[in-house]
Amino acid sequence: MIREYRTIEEVAGPLMLVKQVDGVKYDELGEIELPNGEVRRCRVLEVNGRNVLVQLFESSAGINLANSKVRFSGHGVQLPVSENMLGRVFNGMGEVIDGGARILAEKKLDINGTPINPAARYYPSEFIQTGISTIDGLNTLVRGQKLPIFSGSGLPHANLAAQIARQAKVKNKDDKFAVVFAAVGITFEEADFFISDFKKTGAIDRTVLFINLASDPAIERISTPRMALTAAEYLAFECDMHVLVIITDITNYAEALREVSAARKEVPGRRGYPGYLYTDLATMYERAGRKMGSEGSITMIPILTMPEDDKTHPIPDLTGYITEGQIILSREMYRKGYLPPVDVLPSLSRLKDKGIGEGKTREDHASTMNQLFSAYARGKEAKELMVVLGEAALSPIDRLYAKFADAFEAEYINQGFYENRSIEETLDLGWKLLAILPKSEMKRIKPEMIEKYWKTEEGK
């Protein structure tokens, strides 16, 4: 039997204290019924004896302490799941917002999920093709990996996220592939962009969208990524799908966490964020992976905007510790008009070696990747020297490297948001650009590979 309590002691911002409560647990879902019959939702944040601190999902305005009733559900926040979720749009609390019928749930799952036992994990080893050269060719995404994108305010990470969601697939496999897309704390215009882009390109048919607007309550911002991951876990581990989870923007999530922490008067950590930010992010990121006994997998691309483009800010800093690399977007590339504006040299995928090579991508992938990195780094150095000393001071070979760097940025990095390159096209483009340099400079590629794949500068 669900008991009702009329013992609300006080309301402070998004928090409410209820006294003389029995049998209530942390994270339990509750409802507040106002005298006019309106119902608002809440969640248990703290239990101290018979006193319970709850957090409101909606506004606290108009709550009458004496006449409002509180009841608790006996369970945490749950998401009704079904394979019919594909192609649908939900809000941050898992409610359908696309005007269609409600989901007929196969089951209801707690949004906090259950951690994957490290001993029951498979090592990520299969290539996922995103159709983007700077990722596929140089910072390869592997099935089961967590590979964040570090962006800056005003950079087109939304377009990049939509492009990955449209184009991503597991190469050489007919297995079912799905995308779970969570937009956290975005504007109405951004939400409209994602929904209309997915519908226009047909990507919506294999996508589950969770949209949380900037005007929604902070508590909903905290639940949105977990809703998305719960849907992903169901599709991956119970429907045997390969699921790509894209969450944008983790910075908005962390800001909501800081807001709630401040309302609870917790002792702040770095930059005012709660001391448990690392743990909290890890409970989300570590839900990605491959599990023994299941054909499905969860690969995660969290996107975050670095405040003031600062890589040492707590959010990118802690994310870098937990995840397996990062793709960094560059303001310099964006100013040059190169899209997507990926900064190749500081970007890194720690698992790229596991997902490339013969039978996965192509036998020449690893060596051409290393040669392109090396040549581009030397070309950038040559261009910096050119600025200081002038082009005449450079050796002929350094001038060639500078020419290579310009061509690499203009052709390899710059591909636009609507070009979908296969891994073969990306590797062939790499060989075409390397032909700007003499064969004698190919020090990271085996002679037999050069013999097989070398192209003249004209691409013959």
N, C-alpha and C positions, 0 to 999 in steps of 0.2 A: 504494500500500500504506500502511495506517495504522500508524504506529510507536507503540510503547508505551514509556513512560519510567518508570524507578523512581528518579528523581533528585529527589524532593521534599526540599527543604532545610529549610523551616520553615512553620508555619501560625500566623497571628496573626489571631484573630477571623474575619472573612469572607474574609480574604486568604491566599493560599498561594504560596510561591516555588518554582518548578521550574527546575533548572539543566540545562545541556548539552542544550538543545533546538534542533532545526534546522527552518527553513522555516515558522515559525509567525508569523501576522500578528495585528495589533491587532483586537480584537473577535471573534476566532475562538472557536467553541464547543468545549468539551472535556468529557471524562468522567473521573471518578476511580473506579477499581474498588478496593473495599476487600477485604482478605483473605477475608472471608466471602461475597464475590460481590456485595455491595450496590454499586449504581452511583449516583454523585451527579454533578450537572452543574456546569460552571464556564464562565467567559468570560474571555478574555485582556484584561487591563487595560493592560499595559505590557510592551514588549519591549526589553530592554537587552542587546545582543549575543546571547549564547546563553542568557541568563537571562530567564525569563518570570514575570511576576506575574499570577496569575489570581484571579478573584473567584468565590466559591462561591455557588451558588443555594440550597443547603440548608445545614444545620448542619455545622460542622467537627468536631463531637464524634465521637470514635472513629476518626479517621483515623490509621493507623499509618504513620509516615514511611518506615520501611524496607520494608514489605511491600505498600504501596498502589501501584497503577499509574495513570499518566495517559496518555490518548491524545487527540489533537486531530482535529477533523472536517474541517478545510480550508475551512470556511465559517462565517459568522456565524449569529446566531439567525434562524431562518426560520419563517414561518407558512404552513401549507398552506391555500390559499384555493379557494373554490368558491361558486357562487350558492346552494348548499345550506346555507351558513352562516346564512342568514336563519332566525330562529326558534330559534336554538340558543344555549346558554350555555357559555362557555369560562372557564378560569382565566387568570391573568396571563401564563402561558407558552403560551397558545393550545391547551391540551388541553381536550377536551370534558368538562364536569362535570355535564351534565343527565341522565345515565343512558342517553342514546341512543347510537346507533352512531357510530363515528369518521367524520369527513368524508372523502369520496373527493375528493382534491385535484385540481383542474385543473392547478395548478402550485404551487411553493413560492417565496415572495417574502421577500427580506431585510427585516427589520422596520425598518431605518433608512431605507428608501425612497430615492427620488431627488428632489432639489429641482426644483421647476417653474421653468423658465427665465422670468425676468420678461418677456422679449419675447414669450413664448408664452402669456401669461395674457390672458384676457378680463376686462374691467372688470365687477365685480358690478353687476347692474342689474335683477334680478327679485325681486319681493316674495315672502317666505315668510310664510305666515299661521300664527301660533302659537296663535291663539284667545285670547290674553291682551291685554287692552286697553292696558295700560301699555307693552307692547312693540310691538304692531301699530300703535297709534294715535300714539304719541309717540316711540318709539325703535325704528323699524322694522328688522327683520332682513332682509337682502338675500342672495340666493343667491350663495355664494362668499365670504361675509364671515366674519370672526372676531370674535364679540361675547361677551366674557366676562361672567359674573355674579359680582360681588363680594359675598360674604356675611360673616356673623359667626358665631362659635361659638354653637350653640343655635338659630339661625334656620332656618326650614324650606326650605332650598335643595334638599333631597332631593325634597320634594314638588313643588317648582317644576320640577326637572329631569324628574321622571316625567311631569308635566303637559305639558311641551313635547314630550317624546318621544311621548306619546299623540296630541297634537293637531296637530303641525306638518304642513304640506302646502304644495306650490307651487300658488298659486291659478290657476284657469283653465287648468290643464294636466292631461293624463291620463298624463304621464310617470311612470315607475316611481320611487317615493320610498322610501328606506330610512333607518333610524336605526341608527347604531353607538354603543352606550352603553358607556363604560368607567368602572367604579367602582374607584377606587384607594385602598387602605388603609382600607376601611370595615369596620364591625362585622358580625357574622353577622346581627344583627337588620335592619340596613340592607339587606344583600344579599337577605335574605328578603323585605323590603318591595318592592324593585325587581322581583324575579322574579315574586312573586305578583301585584303590581299590573299588570305587563305581560301576564301570562297571563289575569288576570281581565277586562281590558278588550280583549283580542284584539290589543293593540299588539305582542305578541311575534312575530306572524307576519311583520312587516316589520322586525324588530329583531335585531341581533347584539349579544349581551351579553358583556362581558369583566368578570369579577368577581375583584378582588384583595382578600383579607381583611387586616385589620390584623395577624393572626398569621402571615401569609406573610412570606418573607424580603424584605429591603430591595431586593435586586437584581431581584426579580420586580415590585416596585412601579415600578421604573424602566422595565421592558420593557412593562408593561400599556398605557400610552397609545400606544406605538409599534405594538403588536399591533393595537390598534383602528384606528389610522390606516392601517396596511397593508391591513387588511380593507376600509376605506373607499375607499382608492385603487383596489383591485381592482374593487369594485362600481361606483365612479364612472367610472373611465377605461377599464375593459375591458367592463363590463356596461351602460354608459350610464345609470346611475341617478343621481338627485339624492340625495345622502347628507348627513344631518345628524349630525355627530359631537358627542356630549355627553361631556365628561370631568369627573368629580367624584371626588376633590378634588385640584386641582393643588398645594395646600399639602402634602398627604401625599407627593406625588411629590418636591417640593423638599426635604422633610425627609429622605427616603431618599437623595437626592443628597448632602445635607450629611453624612449618616452614613457613606456610602462615602468621601467626600472626607476626612473625619476619619480613617478607618481607613488611608487611603493617606498620611496625614501631610502633606497639601497645605496650602499657606499659605491661611488662610481670608480671605474677603472680608467684605462687610457682614454683620453679625449672624451671622458664622460660616459663611455659605453660601459655596460655592466661587466664585471669581472669574469662572468661565465660566458662571454661572447664566443670564445674559442670552442667551448663544449657545446654550446647551442648550435653553432654552424656545423660542427662535426656530426651532431645527431642527424642533420639533414644530408650532408654530403656522403656520409658513409652508408646511406641507403642505396647507393648505386653499386652495381657489380653483377657478377654472374654467380649463380648458386648451383652446387652439386644437386643432381636429381631434377633439374629444371632446364628445359631447352631455351627459355627466355633469358633476357638480360636487361639491365638498366644502364644506359650511358648518360652521363650528365654534363650539360654545358651551362654552368651558372654565369650570368653576365653581371658585372658590377661597374659602376662609374666611380673612379677614384677621386675623392674630393681634392680639388686643386691639383689634379694629375699626380698625386703623391703616392708612389708605390709603397712607401713605408707607413702609410695610414693603416690603422688597426684592421679595417675590413679586408683590403687586398693582402695585407701582411699575413693575417691569420688564414685567409683562404689559400694562400700559397703554401702554407705549411701542411694543410690537410689534403689538397688536391695534387694531381700528377702533372704539373706544368701550368702554363698560362699562354694565351694568345693576347698580345698587347696591341691596341690600336694607337696609331700615331697621328698627332696633330699636324706634323710636318707633311706626311703623306696626304692628309686630307686637304691641306692648303694647296698642294700641287694638283689636286683634283683626281688623285688615284684612289679608286674604290674597288673593294673594301680596303680602307687605309691601314693595313696590317704592318706593324713594325717588326720585320723579320728577325733581326739579330737578337734582341732580348727575349723574343718569344721562344717557348720550349714545350715540347711534349715528351715527358719522361718515359713514356711507353712506346714511342714511335718505332723503335727497333723491333718490338715484338709483333707489330702488325704489318710489316713490309717484307718484300723479297719474293722469290719465286713461289708461285702457287697462291700468293696473297695479293701482291700488286704486280711487280715485275722484277726480274733478277737484277736489273741495273739501278733499282730505286735507291738503295742505301749509298752507293758510291756517287751517284749524280747529286743526291741531296747534300752530301759532305762537300763535294766540289763547288756546288752553287753557293753554299754558305761561305766557304773560304774565299771564292772569287768576289762575292758581293762585299764581304768585309774589307778585302784589299782595295776594291774599287771605291768604297766610301772613304778610306784613308787617302787614296790618291786624289779624290775630289777635294778633301779638306786641305791637302797640301797645295792644290791648285789655287785655292782661294788665297792662301798666304803668300805663295811664291810665284804664282802665275803658271800658265800651262807650259811655257817654254822651259821651265826648270824641271819638268817631269821627264823621266826616261821614256822611250817609245813603248815599252811594255806597260809602264804605269798609265800611259795615255790610253792604251787598249783596255786596261782594267777600269778606268774611269768611264770609257765608252760602254763597257759591259754593264756597269752599275746603272747607268742611265737607261739602257735598253731593258735591263732586268726589272726596274721599277715601272717603266712604261708598258711593258708587255706581260710580264709574269705576275707582278703584284696587282697591276691595274687590269681588272677584267669586268668591272661593273657588277651590279646586283642581280642581273638576269641572265648571265652566261653560266651555263652548267658544263664544266669541263670534266671529261672522264679522266681517270688516272693516267691512261695511255697518252691522252692529249697533253696533260700536264708534263709528263716525263719527256715527250717529244719536243715540247716547247723549251724545256731545260737544255736538251742537247742542241737545239737550234741556237740558243743564246750562248752556250759555251763555245760554239764554233767561231765566235768573235775573237776568241783567244787562240794562240797557237797550240797545236797538239802537245808540244813539250811542256805546257803548263798544267796538263791533266795529271797531276801527281797523286790524286786520290782515287783514280779509276784504273782498274786492271786493263792491261793492253788488249786482252781479248774482248772486253766490253767496248773499248774504243773502236776496235775493228768492226764490231757488229753494229753499233748504233751511231757512230760519228756522222755528222752531217756537215756539209760545207756551210759557209755563212749564208749562202742563198737558200739553204734548206734542201739541196738536192741530195 
